[in-house]
């Protein structure tokens, strides 16, 4: 709270001489009468009115103090900052995610596909002004979501991705081609594909390098991410009794092809060997592909006048003072 005219508050000091004068007058007494003795008067019982005789003065001083505070114009100031985007030059991004059964390997926590979905969801949330689409591929590919700015829907769809829902295999070329098809009619100045896989292309009608050439012709930059530790990785298998156990399998990632796809399109190839390195890769891509955004900030100051409450308090004090003086003390002002 602040006061528009704080200098008026100095008038509150007037209450001190008023209180001093009241005390002096009370001690001095009013009209006098000569009597032979006051012993009988001192023994007389004191009524409620005796103890309430100072209340009217206190209420009147309270009313005066409240009026002085109201004249000082008490206010509550609410400052707000309104930030708006006036000109945003976003980037169209398609995330191509491998959902083959090999993505169930547990060299990531809890497994590769879960880690990939978690990090991708954080990446989506950070891209405020970009349109993003999702393509999933294994032995074949399909569009999970076209380009959209609805980040919550994207994260929901991404969370529903599962391995084994389509024919198994690793069709990297098909996954990239489907992503290109989502971007080829885009009018964005920058078009990007982030392709994540943990294997070697072994299915599909389009080779990865042919898809990379097509991406280059459309001006689409491809960042490729190979997922998996070096050597062997634990993989869940079910025995004949339905028990799930782990066996070690070889990690095979065609890094040469993934590197060529990236270099052909002006992107970069990354290798992720655990959850932290995968998150760092997405952070690096986020830094490399920044949208151009012009932000305008407006500052608003909203003032709420609070003098009315103080005035009402003063009127209430005066009303109580009048009622006590006339009804209880039986004395008109």
N, C-alpha and C positions, 0 to 999 in steps of 0.2 A: 504494500500500500504506500502511496505517496500523497503529498498535499500540494495542491496547485498554488495556494497562498500560505506557506508555512509561517510567515511572519505574524499572521493573526493569532497563532497559538500562544504568543507572548501575553495575550489578554488573559490567559489562564492564571497568571500571577496575581490578577486582581482578586482572586478568591482568597488569597492569604490575608490581606487587610480586612476583608469582609468577615472572615472567620475570627480574626483577632478582635474586631469590634463586637461581634456577637458574644464572644466569651467574656469580654470586659463588661458589656451591658448586663449579661446574665449574672455575673458576680456582684455587680453594683446593685442590682435589683431595680424594681420599678417604683410605684407609689408606696409610701410608708404610712404606717399608723402606729400610734403610741399605745402599747398595752403593758400591763403590769408584769407579765411573765410569759415566756414562750414554752414552758415545760410541757404544758398540755398539748400544744401544737406539735412539738417534736415527737410526742408519743402517739400521735394520730396515725392510723394506717394510710399507706400511700397506694393510690389507685393506679390503674393502667395508664391513665392520662398523664400521671406524673413522669413515668418512664418514657412516654412517647412525646414529651413536650419539645424535644430537640429535632424530631424527625422532619417536621415541615421545613425547617431551615436547611437540613441536609439535602432534602429533595429539591429545594429551590436552587441550592448551589450546584447540585448535580445537573439540573436542567440548564443552568447558565453555562456550565462546562460543555455540555453536549452541543448547545447552540454555537459556542465559540469554535468547537471542532468542525461542525457542519459548515460554518462560514469559511473555514480554511480549505474547503473543497477536497475532502478525501477521495482518492481515486485508486482503482486497481488497474494496472497497465498490463495488457497481454500482448507480447511481441511474438509475431509469427513470421517464419521464413517460408516462402513458397518458391520452390525450385521447379522450373519447367524446361522441357526440351523444345527449343524452337526450330532446330534444324538437325536432323539425325541422318547420317549416311551410313546405314547398316550394311552388314555382310550377310549373304545367304550361305548357310552352312548345312551340309548333309552329313550325318554321322552314320557310317556304314559299320555295323557290328556283326562280327562272326558269332553265330549261335550253334555251331557244330558241337557234337557231344564231347569233343576234346577240350572244349571250354569249361568242362566240369572238373578239370584237373585242379588239385588242391595245393599247388605251389604258391597260390595267392590265398588271402583270407577273406571269406571261407573257401572260395574257389574263384577261378578266373572270371567267369561271366558275372558273378555277383559283384566282384571288385570293379569290373568294367562298367556296370550299370550305376554303381554308387558314384564313381568319379565323373562319369558322363552327366549324371543328374546335377552335380554341383557345377559343372561347366555350363550346362544349359541355364541354370539359375543366374549365373554371372553375366550372361550375354543379354542385357536388358533390351537393346534396340535391334537385335538381329532376328532374321527369320531362320528357323532351324527345322530340318526334316530328319527322319530316321529311316534307314534301310537296314533290314536284317538279311543275312545270307548264311547258308550252309551248303547243301548240294544244289540248291537253287536260291533265288533271292526274291524279296518282295518289299514293297513300301509299307512301313509301319505307320508313318505319318508324312504327309506332304509338308512343304514349307509353311510354317506358321509362327506367329509371335505368342501363341498361347502356351506359356512355359509350364503351367500346371498340368495341362493335358499331355504335353510331351513327357513330363516326368512320370505321369501315371502310366502311359503306354510303355515307356521304357521299363518301368518296374514290373510289367507283365511279361516281359520277354523271357522265354524259357528255351533251353536246349531240347532237341528231339521233337519239336513240333512240325518240322518239315524234313524232307529227305536229307539224310546225313551226307557229309562230304564238305569240301572247302572249295567253293566256286568264287574265287577272288575276282576274276574277270567279270562275272555276272553281277556280283555285288557292286563293283565300281561302275559298270555300265548302267545299272538301275539308278545309282546315285547321279550319274551324269544326266540321265533322262529327266530327273527331278529339277536339274539346274539349267538345262540347255536353253530354256525360254526365259530364264531370269534376266531382269534388266538391272540387277545390282552391279555396282562397279567392281565388287570383289566377290568371287564365287569359290567356295572351299569345300573339299571333301576330307573328312577325317576317317580313314579306314583302319579298323582294328581287327587283327586276326592272329591266330596262334599256330597256323599250319602252312602247308604247301598246296598250291592250286592243283586240284586233282579232279575237278568236275567243271561242268559248264560249257557253253558253246563259244564263249568269247575269251580269248587269252588275256591275262592281266596287262601285258605290254600293249596289245592292240587297244584295250580300253584306255590305257594311259595316253596313247596317241590321240584318241578322240577327245579326251579331257583337255589336252593341250590345245587342240584346234578350237575348242569352245572357251578357252581362257580360264579353265578351271584348275585351281591349285589343289594338289592332293598331298595331305600329310598321312604317312603310313606308320602304324604302330605294331610292332611284333610283340606278342605277349607270351611270356614263358621263361622259366629259368634255364640256365645252361645245363646241358647233360640230361638228367632224368627228373621226372616229376611224379608225385603220388597221384594215382587215379583211382576213383571208387569203382569197385566191381561187386556184383551180387553173386553169391555162390548158389548151388542147387537147393540149399535150404532157406534161401531168402535173406541170408546174412550179408551185410555190406562190409567189405573190407577193402584195403588199399593195396594196389600193386604199383610198382615203379615202371613207368613207360618212358620211351625216348621223347625228348622235345625236339621237334623238327619245324623250323621256321625258315621259309625261303627268303632270307634277308637280302640276297642279291636281287631278286625280282622286286621286292618291296622298295629297295633302294633305287632301282631303275625307275619305278613308277613315280617316286617322289622327285627325282632329278629331271625326269621328262616333263613334269608339269610345274616345276619351280617350287616344289614343296620340300619337305625334309622327312627322313626316316628316323624313327626312334625305336629303341628296344627297352621294354619294361620287364623287369625281373621280379618285382614285388609291388605291393600296394603303393608304397611311398614313391617309387620311381614312376609309376603310372600317373599318380597325381601330379608329380613334377612335370611330366610331359604335357599334360593338359594345361597346366599353368603356363608352360613355355609357349604353347600354341596360342593361348589366350593373349599373351603379351605380343606375339608376332602379328596377330590378326586383330588389331584394334579398330573399332568403329569411330568415325568422325562425328562427334556430337557437340552442338552448341547449346550450352546451358545458361538460362537466364534466371537469376535469383531476385525475388521481390521480397522486401521486408515490410510487413504490415504491423502497425501499432494500434491496438484496439483499447480504448479507454472506457472503463465502467465507473460511472459516478456513484458514490456510496453515501452522499450527504443525506439522502432521504432517510436512511436507517437511523442516523444520529438525530435528525429532527423529530422523528417519531418517538425516539427514546426520550427526548426532552419533553415532548407533549405528554407522554405517559408519566414522567416524573412530576410535572405540574398538576396533572389530573389527580395523582395520588396525594400530592401535597394539599390540594383543595379539599379532597374527601376527608383526609385525616383531620385537617384543621376545622372543618365545619361539622362533620358527623361524630368524630371521636372527641376532639378537644372543645367542640362547641364554641368556636371563635371565628367570626367572619373576618376576612382579610381587610 
